[in-house]
Amino acid sequence: MDNDSSTRIVDGLLALIETAGPGARLPSTRVLVAEYGASPVTVQKALRTLATRGLIESRPGAGTFVRATRLARPVDYGWQTGALRTPPARVSAATSAMRDATNDRIALHAGYPTRELLPERLVRAALARASRSDAAFTRSPVAGLPELQAWFAAEVAASTPAGVTPPMPGDVTILPGTQSGLGSVFRALVGPGRPLLVESPTYWGAITAAAQAGVDVVPIPSGASGPDPDEVDRAFVETGARAMYVQPTFANPTGAQWSPQVAARMLEVAQRHSAFLIEDDWAHDFGIEADPAPLARLDTGGHVVYFRSLTKSVAPAIRVGAVIARGPARDRIRNDRAADAMYVSGVLQAAALDVVTHPGFQTHLRGLRQQLGARRDLLASSLRQHAPMAHIDGIPRGGLNLWIRLTDGVDVPRLVASCEADGLLIGAGHEWYPAEPEGPRIRLNYSGPNPGAFADGARILGSHLR
Ligand SMILES: Cc1ncc(COP(=O)(O)O)c(C=O)c1O
């Protein structure tokens, strides 16, 4: 009833505002109460609504007045066409994985674990401690806080076999997230117009970073056990490339993990071609049935440039990662970082270090393993039941995604749009390909909010595939 009268008053005043024009004084609250037979609270509510819309303003002691309206004139940006000219090669980070989702959506598209999968208590305490530390007021060294450099180096050293020299803390450069580091490495070690081998499919952000760096990507097919080292060998010869971007551990999007044999052969191929393997260990903390075994632990001659990210395992708001490289490559990458960002916020580094060195973090990771396993299995069984045409090539032993093959002829952009109209967000598979996809695919992430809705999501997908 109250709402009704408030709407009635708003409508009445809107008509008055239009006829009276800017600067006109509105009737007083007392007059409006009498005119509309409403309470003073209801009249005030209606006036607040109009004030929020920017239509009226109250001047203390003088009354309420119609505001001068600002006309929204169409702006001509035509001059920018001449200034900008042709856009640089395919640089577009607007992917289906980065869409924002409202709570009423079933979000299987995104890449970031939901809050209940994060070490929330540890993060809160770490941020509070970091805010009281010196790191909150000082500039961090370009390469990062020495203790955090040491932690990243020790992580690789922990799995380095006897006889291999592990990386030193000084080989670590801390990054404000590894995404910007990918660009640095492509610029520093490859360079514009030069070839970079990449697995296909591969992380869309690496494809974007390569395009931004002006690097020519050369796709190498990669399946459930990674790329064929012989094919990589041939591609190094044919293209003259001296670097390849790879994800040997729970690759995004396929979930593939390289076998020890593939890892050893790939290292051997890289050594023979005097080339770099740029290893992106983004899912190091997301093993389910398998543990990560980074290539970097086997690297003897500085062939592996190793990325490790904490964004998804600590908190998306504590965006900290690292790149480990040895020899002149390390210095080139560090120079690029210094030119690009100068240094990474010490508060975030201190908080990240606090979380990962807290004994509770290992407990959290053990729990996370269980939760990811349960979520992955729930999504897979929901798809089998409600969307049998969505074929899962292989259940990944870690990571956050199911990589789905669809029947030939499915129009993926249309499928994505029609699922979205029904409240389901999914990742369009072609965004993970540097060239043409070999068939229609989608990526479904099982680390988002509300796993209770996985079955509904599978039903929506199934209904659109039918
Ligand atoms: C494979 C892969 N590498 C790197 C990144 C970038 O992560 P960040 O910049 O947060 O470290 C992502 C993020 O989604 C990813 O999926």
The ligand as an ORCA input file, in Angstrom:
! r2SCAN-3c Opt
* xyz 0 1
  C      46.710    -21.469    -17.437
  C      46.716    -20.130    -16.768
  N      47.850    -19.459    -16.684
  C      47.920    -18.251    -16.101
  C      46.790    -17.650    -15.575
  C      46.912    -16.281    -14.979
  O      46.813    -16.315    -13.612
  P      47.281    -15.128    -12.674
  O      47.613    -13.952    -13.555
  O      46.142    -14.836    -11.805
  O      48.492    -15.624    -11.959
  C      45.564    -18.315    -15.636
  C      44.345    -17.684    -15.108
  O      43.244    -18.070    -15.356
  C      45.520    -19.601    -16.246
  O      44.374    -20.289    -16.341
*
